[in-house]
Amino acid sequence: MRRLALFVLLCAALTGCAAIADLATLQTRIHDTGYENVSLYHRSNNGVDTLEITANGPDPDEVAQIVWDTYPEHIDHLSITLPGGQTTYTEAELRDTFGERQVTEKPDDDTDVTKTLVTWLIIGGVAFLLLVLGVIILIVVLVRRSRRKAQQQPYPHLPYPPPPGPPAA
């Protein structure tokens, strides 16, 4: 059971490392353009990828273009909060405003990771149930065998007194 938990944790860590590196690179690019206090948050909820950016700077369209042209992760919604307010974009609006992406977009593999984890959890659950079933069958067989041995063993013979013979004269 510990190995399964370790495997699930390792899968989650490996899939998250690339996304963290992409976010750090994007944060540096936005900061290098002149924006201060840049914070990023990429989340996926029910297959919808949302990138939220908070920074101090003048133009949300400039930040949106940096994201669209350099951030390789899939984006369904982009939310940019600057001191002047919050601006949100959909993927279609970004494509209409800035054209095709200048960066090769990584495949949206959230569903693949989920399917893989669910598959391994099902396999682990079935293996666990088979193990429990095997232990139960083993216990039943051993109990029946011990009862049969107890019934087949004759009781120890007690020495009976010799049968009465002719009376002594």
matplotlib code that plots the C-alpha trace (Angstrom):
import matplotlib.pyplot as plt

x = [0.0, 2.9, 4.4, 1.2, 1.0, 4.6, 4.0, 1.0, 3.0, 5.9, 3.6, 2.0, 5.5, 6.9, 3.9, 4.0, 7.7, 7.6, 4.6, 6.4, 9.4, 7.2, 5.5, 8.9, 10.0, 6.8, 7.1, 10.7, 9.6, 6.8, 9.1, 11.8, 9.2, 8.8, 6.0, 6.6, 5.3, 4.3, 2.4, 1.1, -1.4, -2.3, -5.1, -7.2, -10.8, -12.9, -10.6, -10.7, -7.2, -7.1, -4.0, -4.3, -1.7, -1.4, 1.2, 1.9, 2.0, 0.1, -1.2, -3.0, -2.9, 0.9, 0.9, -1.6, 0.5, 3.6, 1.6, 0.1, 3.4, 5.7, 3.8, 3.7, 0.9, -2.7, -4.9, -8.7, -9.0, -6.5, -7.2, -4.9, -5.2, -3.3, -3.8, -6.3, -8.6, -9.0, -9.2, -10.1, -9.6, -10.8, -8.6, -10.7, -10.3, -6.5, -6.3, -8.4, -6.4, -2.8, -3.1, -1.7, 0.6, 4.3, 5.2, 4.4, 1.7, 2.1, -0.7, -3.4, -2.7, -4.7, -7.2, -4.4, -2.8, -6.1, -6.9, -3.5, -3.9, -7.5, -6.3, -3.5, -5.8, -8.3, -5.6, -4.3, -7.8, -8.4, -5.1, -5.9, -9.3, -7.7, -5.2, -7.9, -10.0, -6.9, -6.3, -10.0, -9.8, -6.6, -8.2, -11.3, -9.2, -7.0, -9.9, -11.7, -8.5, -8.0, -11.6, -11.2, -8.0, -9.7, -12.6, -10.4, -8.1, -9.3, -9.3, -6.3, -7.0, -7.3, -6.1, -9.3, -9.1, -8.7, -12.0, -13.1, -11.7, -12.7, -12.9, -9.7, -9.9]
y = [0.0, 2.3, 1.6, 2.6, 5.9, 6.6, 5.9, 8.2, 11.0, 10.5, 10.7, 13.9, 15.4, 14.6, 16.0, 19.2, 20.0, 21.0, 23.3, 25.0, 25.6, 27.1, 29.4, 30.6, 31.4, 33.3, 35.2, 36.3, 37.4, 39.5, 41.0, 41.8, 43.8, 46.2, 44.7, 44.4, 42.0, 39.4, 36.4, 33.6, 30.8, 28.1, 25.8, 23.2, 22.6, 20.1, 20.3, 24.1, 25.6, 29.0, 31.2, 34.1, 36.8, 39.6, 42.4, 46.1, 47.7, 49.6, 47.4, 44.0, 43.5, 43.6, 40.9, 38.9, 39.0, 37.8, 34.9, 34.0, 34.1, 32.5, 30.3, 26.8, 25.4, 25.2, 28.2, 28.3, 31.4, 34.2, 36.6, 39.6, 41.8, 45.1, 48.2, 49.6, 46.5, 43.0, 41.9, 38.4, 36.7, 33.5, 31.4, 32.5, 36.2, 35.7, 34.0, 36.8, 39.6, 38.2, 35.6, 32.2, 31.3, 31.9, 29.0, 25.4, 24.6, 21.5, 19.0, 19.4, 16.2, 16.7, 14.0, 11.6, 11.9, 11.5, 8.4, 6.9, 7.6, 6.2, 3.1, 2.4, 3.0, 0.5, -2.1, -1.6, -2.0, -5.2, -6.6, -5.7, -7.4, -10.5, -10.6, -10.4, -13.1, -15.3, -14.9, -15.7, -18.8, -19.9, -19.4, -21.4, -24.3, -24.4, -24.4, -27.2, -29.3, -28.9, -29.9, -33.1, -34.1, -33.6, -35.9, -38.6, -39.0, -41.7, -40.9, -42.2, -45.9, -46.2, -49.5, -51.4, -54.0, -57.5, -59.3, -61.4, -64.9, -68.1, -67.7, -68.6, -71.7]
z = [0.0, 0.8, -2.6, -4.4, -2.4, -3.3, -6.9, -7.0, -5.3, -7.7, -10.8, -9.4, -8.7, -12.1, -14.0, -12.0, -12.3, -16.0, -15.3, -12.4, -14.6, -17.3, -14.7, -13.4, -16.9, -17.6, -14.4, -15.3, -18.8, -17.4, -14.7, -17.3, -19.3, -16.4, -14.2, -10.5, -7.9, -10.5, -9.2, -11.3, -10.6, -13.2, -12.2, -14.0, -12.9, -14.8, -17.8, -18.0, -17.7, -16.1, -15.7, -13.1, -13.1, -10.6, -11.1, -10.9, -14.3, -16.9, -19.7, -19.4, -23.2, -23.1, -20.4, -22.3, -25.4, -23.5, -22.1, -25.5, -27.3, -24.7, -22.3, -23.7, -21.4, -22.7, -21.6, -21.7, -19.6, -18.7, -15.9, -15.4, -12.4, -12.4, -10.2, -12.8, -12.5, -13.7, -17.4, -18.5, -21.9, -23.3, -25.6, -28.6, -27.7, -27.3, -30.7, -32.4, -30.8, -31.1, -33.9, -33.8, -30.9, -31.4, -29.1, -29.5, -27.1, -25.0, -25.3, -22.7, -20.8, -17.7, -18.7, -19.6, -16.1, -14.5, -16.5, -15.7, -11.9, -11.9, -13.9, -11.4, -8.4, -9.9, -10.5, -7.0, -5.5, -7.5, -6.4, -2.8, -3.0, -4.5, -1.7, 0.9, -0.9, -1.0, 2.8, 3.5, 1.4, 3.1, 6.6, 5.6, 4.2, 7.3, 9.7, 7.8, 7.8, 11.5, 12.2, 10.0, 11.8, 15.2, 14.0, 12.5, 15.5, 17.8, 21.5, 23.3, 24.4, 28.1, 29.5, 30.4, 33.1, 31.7, 31.1, 34.0, 33.7, 35.5, 39.2, 41.0, 43.2]

ax = plt.figure().add_subplot(projection="3d")
ax.plot(x, y, z, "-o")
ax.set_aspect("equal")
plt.show()
